[in-house]
Amino acid sequence: MRPDILNPLFAEISLFKGIGPALARPLERLGLARAVDVAFHLPVSWVDRHLTDRLDMADAGRVVGIELTPVDYRASGSARAPFRVDAVDRYGNHVALVYFGKNSGWPRKLLPLGEPKYISGKLEAYGDTLQIVHPDVLAPEDAHMLPAREPVYGLSEGLTNNRMRDLVGQALTRAPELPEWIEPSLLARKDWPAWREALARVHADPADAMARARLAYDEIFAGQLALMLVRQSSRRRRGVPIQGDGRLRDMLKLPFAPTGAQRRATAEIEGDMAQATPMLRLLQGDVGSGKTLVALMALLNAVEAGMQGAMLAPTEILARQHYETLRKMASGLPIAIAILTGRDKGKAREATLMGLADGSIDILVGTHAIFQEAVQYKALGLAVIDEQHRFGVAQRMMLASKAERSPHLLVMTATPIPRTLTLTYYGEMEVSRLDEMPPGRQPIQTLVMAATRLDEVVEALARHVEGGGQAYWVCPLVEESETSDQAAAEMRAESLRERFGARVGLVHGRMKGPDKDAAMEAFAANRTQILVATTVIEVGVDVPNSSLIIIEGADRFGLAQLHQLRGRVGRGDKPSTCLLLRGNALGETSRARLALMRETNDGFRIAEADLELRGAGEVLGTRQSGEAALKVATPEHVAALVDSARDDAHLLIERDGGLDSARGQAARTCLYLFEKDAAVGLLRGG
């Protein structure tokens, strides 16, 4: 149960003063539902306000704070023209206070002639005169309300910076003094302020690096401690030692010998599965590095020992593809492989559930449907989770509850993850890396072209299709909504059908499952040659005959996502091409992304660069998947502080008595503050 001291912080934002329906909507868009969300909505930058008593042309371009007296109104006959208020400083220097789109009554009421006001805004040179457009206006005695350094917050339409500052002030009044959870010698060495002081300081002065580092450390520490508690809980659970006799694996007819990396990872996994402590291992492998074969070897190891295996995929498309791939790889083996997704109903579903319960099904592939209470296994020995960052700790512990003894757990990710993020998100796991490519993988040539050359691209696509090839055409996410990329894909498919007719297929995330599967199956069977898609094809789709991918609006995607999409080609025996269509106005970050995509196919190098350019949450795809990204810590903070946080968490558990000690009680509060409640429950065995 959450400590009482935190309850004021977790109150709904609807309890704040001044929150009505109009303000609730932009706050909801920002994900600000509770006081704690507002408290951790830290400034993104700041404005330095030049406090002065004299207007000076040399200050043009700066935000100023100054006492002025309105002396005249200058209204134009046109409704579109701005309304100007002529004002003077105490030395008689003039400035125009300019209002657009306002009737003259409002500025007249705000700025009565002859009455001094404290004005703040950006001073601009307009010819030989000075002006301030839409300034902040206060009574002189309230000038202290506009600080010399003003925080600037991330906003949504309908929410102003001033309103956000007011809400932050209300949130801070609910923030209590909390007991200290940082190890005393580390706190002294860093000279960090206490938690509440750090929070107040960051909101008052966003440039306060010491206070921000303290808050970032707290978040990283909570994450590291939670992962250690998960690992500790897992080690306390009893597992089943699994050691197959190799009979099924020896029957596999592989088209080529496994790589050294695949053999090494397989041996590490077999070693873990032979232990009574349940395995917790992360298998990292770049696109096309052969993770599925390693997973199959582990699953067969379990079946050889009389146990069952389950493979969990994040999407129905990927689950069905894994099912077909495993069946093909294991063809001729005396084993039963089944699939279970949310779409499976009626007698087929009942037959699958019975087969799992009586042990006649050896391997189950599925989506989150395999978590459901109705799904019972006779002897689940191994769970494989693909693209784990789309699942959380809570879900994988739920999967562990599906067996009398905890199953071994293998997590696969095709997102190459930098070391610091591996520690941050997967700190409770051992790691195996597939850093070699299987023989036969074709190199992918990456080209960048301006979107203005779209006609040339369509002509090249026509030549590719006429030559017997297939191609993906990926449409961009125009805004942060599911409907906008759907609309873009539908429009592109329509335009391409004018040229290519029924050879064009379409798939996007809002299609019904059967329609989506039908579109993918038609493309896989070469009944359609061009598949227009959103990023729904980012993970796992495998059509060897497709050797061209066109990514429209490539400058809007992150590096890791571009790399994943590029990995949809290069899977057959033909040289493959990835064509990145860019917009005209490229920012520095977008330019750097596209240049790196041209230079390298190395996913680990790309992941490191993506971390620097974008941040942890987006590298792992968490913004799209619902797993909460770090609220406070930046990638730079993670790189600088994760080792200290890991060591501190280790000291707490191993030396300082864990969560039952005095510091442990404070650390328990930290876990709840950053919503790592599940870890506390695990420690209690809950």
C-alpha positions, 0 to 999 in steps of 0.5 A, spaced: 500 500 500 502 506 498 505 510 504 500 515 506 505 521 506 505 520 498 497 521 498 497 528 497 501 528 491 497 522 488 491 526 488 487 527 482 488 534 478 481 535 478 482 537 485 486 543 483 483 550 483 481 553 476 481 546 473 474 546 468 473 542 462 476 547 458 483 546 461 482 538 463 483 537 455 490 540 454 492 537 461 489 530 459 493 530 452 500 532 456 498 526 460 497 530 467 492 527 471 495 527 478 499 532 482 505 528 481 504 528 474 504 536 474 510 536 479 514 531 474 512 536 468 519 539 469 521 545 465 524 544 458 527 551 457 527 558 460 527 565 459 532 570 462 528 576 463 532 583 463 529 587 469 531 594 467 528 601 468 530 604 461 528 602 454 534 601 450 534 599 443 540 595 445 536 590 448 532 589 442 531 581 442 531 580 449 525 579 454 525 585 459 521 587 465 520 594 466 515 599 469 511 603 463 506 608 463 501 608 457 500 615 454 496 614 448 492 609 444 493 608 436 487 605 433 487 603 426 480 604 422 481 596 419 479 591 423 485 587 421 490 592 423 493 591 430 491 596 436 497 600 439 498 603 446 504 608 446 507 608 453 513 611 456 519 609 461 520 614 467 525 617 462 520 619 457 523 613 452 517 611 448 515 604 446 509 601 442 505 595 446 501 592 440 495 587 440 493 583 434 486 580 434 483 584 440 478 589 440 480 596 443 476 595 449 480 590 452 487 593 451 484 600 454 481 596 460 488 593 461 492 599 460 489 605 463 492 612 460 497 615 466 496 609 470 503 605 471 504 598 469 509 593 470 510 590 463 514 584 461 515 581 454 520 581 448 522 588 446 523 588 438 525 593 434 520 595 428 524 600 424 526 606 428 521 604 434 521 599 439 515 595 440 512 589 445 507 584 442 502 582 447 506 583 453 504 581 460 501 586 464 501 587 472 500 592 477 507 595 479 507 592 486 506 585 483 512 585 479 515 580 484 511 575 480 515 575 474 522 572 476 528 574 472 529 567 470 522 564 468 521 556 466 518 554 460 514 548 460 511 543 454 504 545 453 498 543 449 493 547 445 489 551 450 494 551 456 499 557 457 505 557 460 503 562 466 497 557 467 502 551 467 506 555 472 500 556 477 498 548 476 506 547 478 505 551 484 499 548 487 503 541 485 509 543 489 504 545 495 502 538 496 509 535 495 512 533 502 518 533 505 520 525 504 525 521 508 532 520 505 533 514 501 540 515 498 546 512 501 549 518 506 556 518 503 554 518 496 549 524 498 555 527 501 559 526 495 554 529 490 552 535 495 545 534 492 539 537 496 533 533 499 528 531 494 523 536 495 528 542 495 531 539 489 524 539 486 522 546 488 529 548 485 528 545 478 521 549 477 524 555 480 531 555 476 531 550 470 538 551 469 539 548 476 543 542 474 545 539 481 537 539 483 535 536 476 541 531 477 538 529 484 531 528 481 534 524 475 538 519 480 532 518 484 528 515 478 534 511 476 535 509 483 528 507 483 528 503 477 535 499 479 532 497 485 525 495 482 529 490 477 534 488 483 527 486 487 524 482 481 531 478 480 531 477 487 524 474 487 525 470 481 531 467 484 527 465 490 522 462 486 523 454 485 524 452 477 525 446 474 532 444 471 531 442 464 536 438 460 534 435 454 537 429 450 538 433 443 534 428 439 529 433 437 534 438 435 539 433 432 533 432 427 532 439 425 534 440 417 537 447 417 539 450 410 546 453 413 550 452 419 548 456 425 553 462 426 558 462 432 554 467 436 548 463 435 551 457 438 554 461 444 547 464 445 544 457 445 549 454 450 548 460 455 541 459 455 542 451 455 546 452 461 541 457 465 535 452 463 539 446 467 539 450 473 533 450 479 533 457 479 528 460 473 532 463 467 532 470 466 535 472 460 535 477 454 537 475 447 539 481 443 540 481 436 539 485 430 534 485 424 536 478 421 541 475 426 537 469 427 534 470 434 528 465 432 533 459 431 536 460 438 529 461 441 527 454 437 533 450 440 531 453 447 523 451 446 526 444 443 530 443 449 524 444 454 520 439 449 525 434 450 525 434 457 517 433 457 516 440 458 512 445 454 514 452 451 510 458 450 512 464 445 509 471 446 509 476 441 506 483 441 502 483 435 497 478 432 501 479 425 508 477 428 504 471 432 502 468 426 508 469 423 512 466 428 507 460 428 508 459 421 516 460 421 517 455 427 512 450 423 516 450 417 523 450 421 520 444 425 517 440 419 518 433 420 519 433 428 514 429 432 511 435 436 505 439 436 505 447 435 499 451 436 497 458 436 492 462 440 490 469 439 484 474 441 481 472 435 481 465 436 474 463 438 469 457 439 471 449 438 478 451 435 480 455 442 477 450 446 481 444 443 487 448 444 486 450 451 485 442 452 491 440 448 495 445 453 492 442 459 493 435 457 500 436 455 498 434 447 500 441 445 508 442 446 509 449 443 504 455 444 505 461 440 500 467 441 499 474 443 497 476 450 491 472 450 496 466 453 496 470 459 488 469 460 486 465 466 483 460 462 489 458 459 492 453 463 499 449 461 500 441 464 508 443 464 510 450 462 517 450 462 520 455 458 516 462 456 519 466 450 517 473 449 519 477 443 520 484 443 519 485 450 519 492 451 512 492 449 511 488 455 512 490 462 515 486 469 507 485 471 506 481 465 512 477 465 510 475 472 503 474 470 506 469 465 510 466 471 504 464 475 502 459 469 506 454 472 506 450 479 514 452 478 516 458 475 518 457 468 525 459 465 524 466 461 527 468 455 526 475 452 528 477 445 529 484 442 530 486 435 532 493 438 539 493 439 540 496 446 546 501 448 549 498 455 546 504 459 539 502 457 540 495 458 542 496 465 536 501 466 530 497 463 533 490 463 537 490 469 535 484 472 537 479 466 543 476 464 544 478 456 546 474 450 548 478 444 547 476 437 553 480 433 554 476 427 549 475 421 547 468 418 550 467 411 546 469 405 543 475 408 544 480 402 546 487 404 541 493 403 543 499 399 540 505 403 539 512 398 536 518 400 531 522 396 527 529 396 520 527 396 519 532 390 522 527 386 516 522 387 514 521 380 521 518 379 520 514 385 514 511 382 517 510 375 523 506 379 517 502 383 514 500 376 520 498 373 522 494 380 515 490 379 515 489 372 522 485 373 518 480 378 520 484 385 515 486 390 516 492 395 513 496 401 511 503 401 511 505 408 507 512 410 509 516 416 506 518 422 504 525 421 501 527 428 501 523 434 495 519 433 493 512 430 488 516 425 493 520 421 498 515 419 492 511 417 489 516 412 496 517 409 497 510 408 490 510 405 491 516 400 498 513 398 494 506 396 489 510 392 494 514 388 498 508 387 492 504 385 491 509 379 497 506 376 498 499 379 491 497 380 490 491 384 497 489 385 497 494 391 495 492 398 494 496 404 495 494 411 495 499 417 494 498 425 486 500 425 484 494 420 480 488 423 485 482 424 482 478 419 483 484 414 490 485 416 492 478 416 489 477 409 493 483 406 499 480 409 498 473 406 496 476 399 503 480 399 507 474 402 503 469 396 505 475 391 498 476 389 499 483 391 506 486 389 506 493 393 504 493 400 502 500 402 503 500 410 504 504 416 509 502 421 505 496 423 510 492 419 516 494 423 516 488 427 518 481 424 514 481 417 518 476 413 517 476 405 523 474 402 521 476 395 521 483 397 527 487 396 525 494 396 522 498 401 520 506 400 519 510 407 515 516 405 517 522 410 523 518 413 525 525 416 519 524 421 522 517 424 527 515 429 533 512 427 531 505 431 525 505 427 528 506 420 533 501 422 527 496 424 523 498 417 529 497 413 530 490 416 524 488 412 528 487 406 534 483 405 531 477 407 532 473 400 537 472 395 536 479 391 540 485 393 535 490 396 534 497 397 531 502 402 529 508 399 528 514 404 524 520 402 525 526 406 522 533 406 525 539 404 526 543 411 530 538 414 533 539 421 540 538 424 537 532 428 533 529 422 539 530 417 544 526 422 539 520 422 539 520 415 546 520 414 547 515 419 542 510 415 546 511 409 553 510 412 551 503 416 547 497 417 550 496 424 544 496 429 548 497 435 552 503 432 545 506 430 542 505 437 547 508 440 546 514 436 539 514 436 540 514 444 544 521 443 539 524 438 532 522 441 532 519 448 531 513 452 523 512 451 523 513 444 529 508 442 525 502 446 519 504 442 516 505 449 512 512 446 508 507 441 507 501 446 504 504 452 510 502 457 512 509 461 518 512 459 523 516 464 519 522 466 525 526 469 532 523 467 535 524 460 539 519 456 545 523 459 543 522 466 542 515 465 549 514 462 552 518 468 548 515 474 546 508 472 552 505 475 552 509 481 544 508 482 545 500 481 551 500 486 547 504 491 541 499 490 545 493 491 548 496 498 541 497 500 539 490 499 546 486 501 548 491 506 543 495 509 538 491 511 533 491 504 526 495 505 525 493 512 531 497 514 530 505 516 533 507 509 529 501 506 523 504 508 525 511 505 527 507 499 520 503 499 517 511 499 521 512 493 519 506 489 512 508 490 513 515 488 516 513 481 510 507 481 514 501 482 509 498 486 510 491 483 517 490 486 515 491 493 509 486 492 514 481 489 519 482 495 513 480 500 511 475 495 505 478 493 
